[in-house]
Amino acid sequence: MDDMMLIGRGEQIYSASTAPLREHLAAAHSHSATKLAFMDERLETIIMETIEKWGQELVEMEVMPDHVHLLLGYDPQFGIHRLVKSIKGTSSRYLRQEFPQLKRKLPSLWTNSYFVCTVGGVTLETLKRYVEGQKNR
């Protein structure tokens, strides 16, 4: 699967496969770099727990100042849209409970859109290096 998928507000593209899919996901925060740096570790923990809760696989993650890169393995019957919705909703809810100043400063923690592409054309190690290397850019 070398096709690219751009999934945004309400647009959904599914694979007919029932084998686990590997996807690169990028989701943007709706804040500046200085506002989220103090809670990066907590955000990572919430994302990992959410993915585990749904029985999906987190291969690699990198929290950037204005977005998050995730390399995921998931069951296509579950649907990437459900996983992204859960990650964004759960992390927003918990972070706003734990850091009340977010409620006053930000109208929303995440933007409405996200980018997803299948990663069948390259090795898993190459993708891991790419995601890890995003922090150094």
C-alpha positions as CSV (number, residue, x, y, z in Angstrom):
1,M,0.0,0.0,0.0
2,D,1.8,3.1,-1.2
3,D,-1.2,5.3,-1.4
4,M,-1.4,8.6,0.6
5,M,-4.5,9.4,2.5
6,L,-5.4,12.9,3.7
7,I,-8.2,12.8,6.2
8,G,-9.7,15.9,7.5
9,R,-13.1,17.3,8.7
10,G,-15.4,14.4,8.1
11,E,-13.5,12.9,5.1
12,Q,-12.7,9.2,5.6
13,I,-10.8,6.8,3.3
14,Y,-10.7,3.2,4.3
15,S,-8.7,0.2,3.2
16,A,-10.6,-3.0,2.5
17,S,-7.8,-5.0,4.2
18,T,-8.4,-6.8,7.5
19,A,-4.7,-7.1,8.3
20,P,-3.2,-4.6,10.7
21,L,-2.3,-1.3,8.9
22,R,0.6,0.9,9.6
23,E,0.0,4.6,9.4
24,H,1.9,7.8,9.9
25,L,-0.3,10.3,11.7
26,A,0.4,14.0,12.3
27,A,-2.1,16.0,14.4
28,A,-1.6,19.7,15.1
29,H,-2.1,21.5,18.5
30,S,-3.9,24.8,18.4
31,H,-1.3,26.6,20.5
32,S,2.2,28.1,20.4
33,A,5.4,26.2,21.3
34,T,5.7,27.8,24.7
35,K,2.2,26.7,25.9
36,L,2.6,22.9,25.7
37,A,6.3,22.3,26.4
38,F,5.7,21.9,30.2
39,M,3.3,19.0,29.7
40,D,4.9,16.9,26.8
41,E,5.5,13.9,29.1
42,R,2.0,13.8,30.3
43,L,0.6,14.1,26.8
44,E,2.8,11.2,25.7
45,T,1.5,9.1,28.6
46,I,-2.1,9.9,27.8
47,I,-1.6,9.0,24.1
48,M,0.1,5.7,24.9
49,E,-2.7,4.7,27.4
50,T,-5.4,5.7,25.0
51,I,-3.9,3.6,22.1
52,E,-3.4,0.6,24.5
53,K,-7.0,0.9,25.8
54,W,-8.3,0.3,22.3
55,G,-5.9,-2.6,21.7
56,Q,-4.0,-0.8,18.9
57,E,-0.2,-0.5,18.5
58,L,2.0,2.6,19.1
59,V,5.2,2.0,17.2
60,E,6.8,5.5,17.6
61,M,5.8,8.9,18.9
62,E,7.3,12.4,18.8
63,V,5.7,15.4,20.4
64,M,6.6,18.6,18.6
65,P,6.0,22.2,19.6
66,D,3.0,22.5,17.3
67,H,2.0,18.9,16.4
68,V,2.4,15.2,17.3
69,H,3.8,12.5,15.0
70,L,2.6,9.0,15.6
71,L,3.5,5.8,13.8
72,L,0.6,3.4,14.5
73,G,-0.4,-0.1,13.8
74,Y,-4.2,-0.6,14.0
75,D,-7.0,-2.9,13.0
76,P,-8.7,-1.3,9.9
77,Q,-12.1,-2.6,11.2
78,F,-11.6,-0.3,14.2
79,G,-10.9,2.7,11.9
80,I,-8.2,5.4,12.2
81,H,-10.9,8.1,12.6
82,R,-12.1,6.5,15.8
83,L,-8.5,6.2,17.2
84,V,-7.7,9.8,16.3
85,K,-11.0,11.1,17.8
86,S,-10.3,9.1,21.0
87,I,-6.6,10.3,21.3
88,K,-7.6,14.0,20.8
89,G,-10.7,13.9,23.0
90,T,-9.1,12.0,25.9
91,S,-5.9,14.0,25.9
92,S,-7.8,17.3,25.7
93,R,-10.1,16.3,28.6
94,Y,-7.3,15.1,30.9
95,L,-4.9,17.9,30.1
96,R,-7.5,20.5,30.8
97,Q,-8.4,18.8,34.1
98,E,-4.8,18.6,35.2
99,F,-3.7,22.0,33.8
100,P,-6.7,24.4,34.4
101,Q,-4.8,27.3,32.8
102,L,-5.4,25.7,29.4
103,K,-9.1,26.3,29.7
104,R,-8.5,30.1,30.0
105,K,-5.8,30.4,27.3
106,L,-6.9,28.1,24.6
107,P,-10.4,27.8,23.0
108,S,-9.4,24.2,22.0
109,L,-6.4,22.0,22.4
110,W,-6.3,20.4,18.9
111,T,-7.2,21.6,15.4
112,N,-10.1,19.8,13.7
113,S,-7.9,18.2,11.0
114,Y,-5.1,15.6,10.9
115,F,-2.9,14.0,8.3
116,V,-2.6,10.2,7.8
117,C,-0.7,8.2,5.2
118,T,-0.1,4.5,4.8
119,V,3.5,3.4,5.2
120,G,3.7,0.3,3.1
121,G,6.4,1.6,0.8
122,V,9.3,1.9,3.3
123,T,10.6,-0.2,6.1
124,L,9.4,0.2,9.7
125,E,13.0,1.2,10.8
126,T,13.1,4.0,8.2
127,L,9.8,5.3,9.5
128,K,10.9,5.1,13.1
129,R,14.1,7.1,12.3
130,Y,12.0,9.7,10.4
131,V,9.6,10.2,13.4
132,E,12.4,10.3,15.9
133,G,14.3,12.8,13.7
134,Q,11.5,15.3,13.6
135,K,12.4,16.7,17.0
136,N,15.8,17.7,15.7
137,R,14.4,19.8,12.8
